Each structure stands twice: as C-alpha cells, then as structure tokens.
Amino acid sequence: MPLIKWRDSYSVGVEKFDNEHKILIELINEMFVVVRDKKSVDHLETAINRLIEYTEKHFAAEEEALAQVDYPDLNGHKDMHKRLITNVLEHKKRIENNDDRERTDFYHFLRDWLLTHIVEEDMLYKDYFSNT
C-alpha cells in the first residue's frame, strides 16, 4: 500500500499535469519501498535517477505551459524547481556515502516537498489554465 495516495484535492485542473503528478507520486512510493526494504545503494540510486529524469521532464513541460499562459511568477516557480533538483542531488551524494539515516530523511523530504509543492505552489497557476 503506497504511503502517498492521489486525492482529487491535489488536482491542478490540468489533466496532463495531474497525470504527471500521479507518476511522481508513484516514483516516490517506489522510493519508499526501496528504503523500507533496505535495498542496496544501487537500487536506491536507480530509483533516484528515474525520479530525477522524470521530474526534469515534468518541470520543463510545466514551465513551458506556464510561459504560454503568461504566469506572473514563472521565474519564482522555476527557481523552486531548480532548488528541488539541487536538493535531490545533495541527498543522493549523502546516500552514496552510505548514510543509512539519509535514506529515510530523503524519502520524507521528497514526500513533503511534492505534496506541499502541488497543494500550495502548483494550485496558484490553476486559474491561469481554466481561462484558456
């Protein structure tokens, strides 16, 4: 049973982004399984790399769409995305150094960041797409 379950309240009103957010949730849930089952660092690195790759694609698509609707805080939103990728890479380095506690901390960081970002930050652009 996944720790994060999609709720309709997470919907930003853009089907493409909702679907991408659902995939991000699945990837983070997979990360939880790797951490919970204490799988090898190699397993965790693979999960992290998949998450980074997908997240970068999602962020690029979201930023492009925000530019098309003249979203006023596009630069701030881009900065949040950049900070997440930087933070993920920092966590990844600590995990590569076999910091066992870091595995759990990293999962909690991702879960909290994703849900907070969707519910607080991504909801701010919802109205810009409903008017298009």
Contacts in CASP RR format, 6 or more apart in sequence:
PFRMAT RR
TARGET T0000
AUTHOR 0000-0000-0000
METHOD contacts of the structure
MODEL  1
MPLIKWRDSYSVGVEKFDNEHKILIELINEMFVVVRDKKSVDHLETAINR
LIEYTEKHFAAEEEALAQVDYPDLNGHKDMHKRLITNVLEHKKRIENNDD
RERTDFYHFLRDWLLTHIVEEDMLYKDYFSNT
2 25 0 8 1.000
2 26 0 8 1.000
2 29 0 8 1.000
2 32 0 8 1.000
3 29 0 8 1.000
3 32 0 8 1.000
3 111 0 8 1.000
4 25 0 8 1.000
4 28 0 8 1.000
4 29 0 8 1.000
4 111 0 8 1.000
4 114 0 8 1.000
4 115 0 8 1.000
5 25 0 8 1.000
6 21 0 8 1.000
6 22 0 8 1.000
6 25 0 8 1.000
9 119 0 8 1.000
10 18 0 8 1.000
10 21 0 8 1.000
10 115 0 8 1.000
10 118 0 8 1.000
10 119 0 8 1.000
11 18 0 8 1.000
12 18 0 8 1.000
12 21 0 8 1.000
12 118 0 8 1.000
12 122 0 8 1.000
12 123 0 8 1.000
12 125 0 8 1.000
12 126 0 8 1.000
12 129 0 8 1.000
13 126 0 8 1.000
13 129 0 8 1.000
13 130 0 8 1.000
14 65 0 8 1.000
14 126 0 8 1.000
14 129 0 8 1.000
16 61 0 8 1.000
16 65 0 8 1.000
17 58 0 8 1.000
17 61 0 8 1.000
17 62 0 8 1.000
17 65 0 8 1.000
17 122 0 8 1.000
20 58 0 8 1.000
20 61 0 8 1.000
20 62 0 8 1.000
21 58 0 8 1.000
21 114 0 8 1.000
21 118 0 8 1.000
21 122 0 8 1.000
23 54 0 8 1.000
23 58 0 8 1.000
24 51 0 8 1.000
24 54 0 8 1.000
24 55 0 8 1.000
24 58 0 8 1.000
24 114 0 8 1.000
25 114 0 8 1.000
27 47 0 8 1.000
27 50 0 8 1.000
27 51 0 8 1.000
27 54 0 8 1.000
28 51 0 8 1.000
28 107 0 8 1.000
28 110 0 8 1.000
28 111 0 8 1.000
28 114 0 8 1.000
30 47 0 8 1.000
30 50 0 8 1.000
31 44 0 8 1.000
31 47 0 8 1.000
31 48 0 8 1.000
31 51 0 8 1.000
31 106 0 8 1.000
31 107 0 8 1.000
31 110 0 8 1.000
32 107 0 8 1.000
32 111 0 8 1.000
33 39 0 8 1.000
34 43 0 8 1.000
34 44 0 8 1.000
34 47 0 8 1.000
34 103 0 8 1.000
35 44 0 8 1.000
35 103 0 8 1.000
35 104 0 8 1.000
35 106 0 8 1.000
35 107 0 8 1.000
41 95 0 8 1.000
41 96 0 8 1.000
41 98 0 8 1.000
44 95 0 8 1.000
44 103 0 8 1.000
45 92 0 8 1.000
45 95 0 8 1.000
45 96 0 8 1.000
48 88 0 8 1.000
48 91 0 8 1.000
48 92 0 8 1.000
48 95 0 8 1.000
51 88 0 8 1.000
51 110 0 8 1.000
52 85 0 8 1.000
52 88 0 8 1.000
52 89 0 8 1.000
52 92 0 8 1.000
55 84 0 8 1.000
55 85 0 8 1.000
55 88 0 8 1.000
56 85 0 8 1.000
59 81 0 8 1.000
59 85 0 8 1.000
62 77 0 8 1.000
62 81 0 8 1.000
62 122 0 8 1.000
63 74 0 8 1.000
63 77 0 8 1.000
63 78 0 8 1.000
63 81 0 8 1.000
65 129 0 8 1.000
66 74 0 8 1.000
66 77 0 8 1.000
66 125 0 8 1.000
66 128 0 8 1.000
67 74 0 8 1.000
69 125 0 8 1.000
69 128 0 8 1.000
69 129 0 8 1.000
69 131 0 8 1.000
69 132 0 8 1.000
70 128 0 8 1.000
71 77 0 8 1.000
71 125 0 8 1.000
71 128 0 8 1.000
73 124 0 8 1.000
77 121 0 8 1.000
77 125 0 8 1.000
80 117 0 8 1.000
80 121 0 8 1.000
84 113 0 8 1.000
84 117 0 8 1.000
87 109 0 8 1.000
87 113 0 8 1.000
88 110 0 8 1.000
91 102 0 8 1.000
91 105 0 8 1.000
91 106 0 8 1.000
91 109 0 8 1.000
94 102 0 8 1.000
94 106 0 8 1.000
95 102 0 8 1.000
95 103 0 8 1.000
95 106 0 8 1.000
END
